[in-house]
Amino acid sequence: MADSAASASASPYFANVPQAPADGILKLSVLSKADSDANKVDLGVGAYRDDSGKPWVLPVIRTAEQRVASDPNGNHEYLGVGGLPALTNGAQKLIFGADSPAISEKRVYTIQTISGTGANMVAAVFLRQFKQPADAAVYISKPTWGNHRSILQTAGHEVREYRYCNYGTLGLDIDGMLEDLRAAPRNQIILLHACAHNPTGIDPTEAQWQQIADVMAERGHFPFFDCAYQGFATGDVDKDAYAIRLFVARGFELLVAESFAKNMGLYGERTGCLHAVTKDAALVGAVSSQLNRLSRATISTASAYGAKLAGTVLQDQGLYAEWVENMGEMSRRIKDMREGLRDRLQSLGTPGDWEHVARQIGMFSFTGLSKQQVDVLRDSYHLYMTDDGRISVAGLNSGNIDYVARAIDAVVRGGQ
């Protein structure tokens, strides 16, 4: 009894655990779901919505679901530690091109992950253990996807920033970016968004990607690409993979985190891959063994269902062509909403230059609205967006875009 009493009176084991800061996106989602106002518009959610504001299951995924369900040899067994070959092989060709020398020379290894977040985490832990030099930092764009910093710091990296957004023009600060990459110590790890930069929607041009590659080669930096929107950004899978293929062609070794959440609508299935490109095929064995070890230690094996759906699409010519059409439809609707919001704000005479809304690309737009304006839009107009003024353009539709434009106009004028 005495021992029990002493144990019960001891300090709680978890007493030294501090409260973690709230995740901005998750907090915003909670606030939006709790708002029952008829005018509510959720512009924070990072998921595609159709013109009625509803989640859209891609028609090609419906077909793939039927095929998977009717497969007489289907089962629910574990996948191998590397994942489903139909997915990983298809994903390699999608990212690097079916005619990629890196693939034919067997210099690429691909492992299935828990969507893009899992790919980022496996990459982050791998780099923490094997980066050269051991004290290299990881540089992220300012701004970047909110989870990048958390993932990298959780893995034990020092995280630094390079300039990316020109907050005056809401375009790319290419001069600042190149200056920061040059000023960084040699052989650092540079995290790059392959396309549809999150949260800004600002992408380098092909000529600017050439400049970025030049500086990174000059400084010996290691490219770590995050690709969550291939095919979704422009509707063209090859165009959206330009930067990655450029760096591979230039002889860089690199890592690529890839997600199928957006471009296949497989949000909850958590389907993704991590690709490693080496200079020499002889290096793939060791790299793959360590990636497999890390995957085994964290998730044992990846989820099968989403992989089967994505693999079915990637391995069937007819379904692949239909998928490209589905992505084109999503991309066109996003583009129409961008241009529609710009046109309405310009028609209203809203103070400022709103051309950047149409010029940016992908699901998100960096509006330039201040936190104070965002707060007013949420509290008075029931419009939900992140504190930095980022909106999910997919949240706009023909039924709410006029209301959103008028609300933004009123708030911007109120701040004059």
C-alpha positions, -999 to 999 in steps of 0.1 A, spaced: 0 0 0 28 24 8 44 19 -26 11 25 -43 5 57 -23 40 69 -32 35 62 -68 1 80 -69 16 111 -53 45 113 -77 46 140 -103 25 131 -134 47 115 -161 33 138 -187 35 170 -166 64 184 -187 45 181 -220 37 216 -233 6 225 -253 13 224 -290 3 255 -310 -29 250 -329 -26 241 -366 -39 271 -385 -56 251 -413 -73 226 -389 -84 254 -366 -99 272 -396 -118 241 -407 -133 237 -372 -145 273 -373 -160 270 -407 -178 238 -399 -193 254 -368 -207 283 -388 -242 277 -400 -247 310 -417 -263 307 -452 -237 329 -467 -207 310 -454 -180 303 -480 -151 280 -470 -120 292 -489 -96 275 -467 -101 238 -475 -73 224 -497 -95 201 -516 -112 203 -550 -149 212 -551 -172 212 -581 -194 241 -592 -221 232 -567 -195 233 -539 -195 195 -534 -165 170 -533 -160 155 -568 -151 119 -573 -133 117 -606 -152 96 -631 -121 77 -639 -117 68 -602 -153 55 -602 -144 32 -630 -112 21 -612 -132 14 -581 -155 -9 -601 -125 -28 -616 -108 -32 -582 -141 -44 -566 -147 -70 -594 -112 -84 -596 -116 -121 -588 -81 -122 -575 -85 -92 -552 -76 -95 -516 -67 -75 -485 -32 -88 -480 -3 -66 -470 16 -49 -497 53 -54 -499 74 -29 -480 81 -9 -512 44 -6 -520 23 -16 -550 45 -19 -582 16 -8 -604 16 25 -585 53 30 -580 63 21 -615 35 42 -629 44 71 -607 80 70 -618 70 73 -655 45 101 -646 71 122 -628 102 116 -648 87 107 -682 83 72 -697 115 78 -718 136 91 -689 172 79 -691 173 79 -653 146 51 -653 162 31 -681 196 33 -664 179 21 -632 190 51 -612 156 57 -597 140 40 -567 104 47 -557 87 37 -524 50 41 -517 41 65 -488 12 78 -468 4 105 -494 26 135 -498 29 142 -461 43 107 -455 67 112 -485 80 144 -470 85 128 -436 103 97 -449 125 120 -470 131 143 -440 142 114 -417 164 99 -445 181 132 -451 186 138 -414 205 105 -411 225 106 -444 228 143 -455 262 155 -466 275 176 -449 260 164 -416 253 200 -405 235 210 -437 202 230 -432 170 226 -452 159 258 -469 122 263 -475 105 291 -495 91 321 -477 62 313 -475 56 276 -479 31 249 -471 25 252 -433 34 215 -426 69 217 -442 86 234 -413 69 211 -388 79 179 -406 115 190 -411 119 202 -375 103 170 -362 129 151 -381 156 172 -364 166 196 -392 177 232 -389 152 250 -411 161 283 -429 142 303 -455 149 317 -490 129 346 -504 102 336 -528 71 358 -528 74 395 -537 48 408 -513 45 441 -533 37 425 -567 25 392 -554 47 376 -580 80 356 -578 109 374 -561 134 356 -584 162 380 -577 158 375 -539 155 338 -543 187 335 -564 206 358 -541 196 337 -510 205 304 -527 239 319 -537 245 332 -501 237 299 -485 267 278 -475 276 252 -501 258 218 -502 226 228 -485 192 210 -490 167 232 -509 130 223 -508 113 233 -540 76 232 -551 75 215 -585 43 233 -596 13 251 -581 33 266 -552 14 263 -519 3 288 -506 10 315 -532 1 299 -565 33 316 -579 55 294 -601 88 301 -618 89 303 -655 109 277 -674 137 303 -679 136 310 -642 139 273 -634 170 273 -655 184 301 -634 176 283 -602 192 251 -615 223 271 -625 228 285 -590 221 252 -573 247 235 -594 272 263 -588 266 260 -550 263 222 -548 228 223 -533 207 192 -531 171 195 -546 142 181 -526 110 185 -546 75 184 -533 50 177 -560 13 176 -550 -4 190 -581 11 174 -612 -16 176 -640 -39 195 -617 -19 227 -620 -21 233 -658 -39 201 -670 -7 190 -686 13 164 -666 45 170 -686 44 208 -682 39 204 -645 69 181 -642 92 205 -661 113 215 -632 119 180 -619 129 167 -653 151 197 -659 171 189 -627 174 152 -635 186 161 -670 212 185 -655 226 156 -635 214 164 -600 207 137 -575 174 144 -558 143 134 -539 107 139 -550 77 137 -527 46 130 -547 9 130 -538 -21 117 -556 -46 134 -533 -53 164 -555 -48 151 -590 -68 119 -585 -90 132 -557 -77 104 -534 -76 127 -503 -86 102 -477 -69 72 -493 -35 88 -485 -17 76 -517 17 89 -525 53 80 -534 88 91 -526 113 90 -555 151 90 -552 173 97 -582 210 87 -579 240 94 -601 249 57 -604 227 26 -605 251 10 -581 239 34 -554 203 24 -556 206 -7 -535 218 11 -504 194 40 -508 164 17 -514 174 -5 -483 174 26 -461 141 40 -474 126 5 -469 139 4 -434 124 38 -425 91 28 -440 91 -5 -422 98 12 -389 70 38 -392 41 23 -412 53 -13 -418 35 -13 -452 16 13 -471 -22 13 -476 -34 -9 -505 -68 5 -516 -58 39 -529 -27 24 -545 -48 -1 -564 -70 27 -577 -41 49 -587 -22 19 -601 -52 8 -622 -54 43 -638 -17 46 -644 -13 12 -660 -43 14 -684 -40 36 -715 -77 43 -718 -81 51 -681 -50 73 -682 -64 93 -711 -96 97 -692 -77 108 -661 -59 135 -681 -93 148 -693 -107 148 -657 -76 168 -646 -82 192 -674 -117 198 -663 -106 206 -628 -78 228 -640 -101 247 -663 -127 253 -636 -100 267 -613 -87 290 -640 -123 302 -648 -128 310 -611 -95 329 -610 -104 350 -640 -140 354 -627 -129 368 -593 -104 391 -610 -130 404 -634 -155 410 -607 -131 429 -585 -120 450 -614 -156 457 -624 -164 468 -589 -134 491 -590 -119 474 -559 -88 493 -549 -56 476 -559 -43 455 -589 -61 421 -589 -44 407 -620 -22 385 -597 -53 364 -589 -56 352 -625 -18 351 -631 -12 327 -602 -17 290 -608 -31 259 -591 -56 255 -562 -44 285 -541 -42 322 -545 -22 346 -524 -47 375 -524 -26 401 -506 -54 407 -480 -41 415 -446 -48 395 -414 -71 423 -402 -91 422 -435 -92 384 -432 -106 387 -397 -133 411 -409 -142 388 -438 -146 359 -414 -165 377 -386 -188 399 -407 -191 381 -440 -186 344 -430 -157 340 -455 -130 316 -443 -94 319 -455 -60 316 -438 -46 345 -419 -21 353 -446 -49 359 -471 -45 326 -490 -77 313 -506 -85 280 -521 -99 290 -555 -117 256 -556 -140 270 -529 -154 295 -554 -183 286 -577 -209 303 -598 -232 305 -568 -209 324 -544 -183 342 -565 -203 375 -567 -208 375 -529 -171 368 -523 -161 397 -547 -185 421 -530 -173 412 -496 -137 416 -505 -145 449 -522 -163 462 -490 -135 451 -467 -107 466 -489 -126 499 -492 -131 499 -455 -94 498 -450 -87 529 -472 
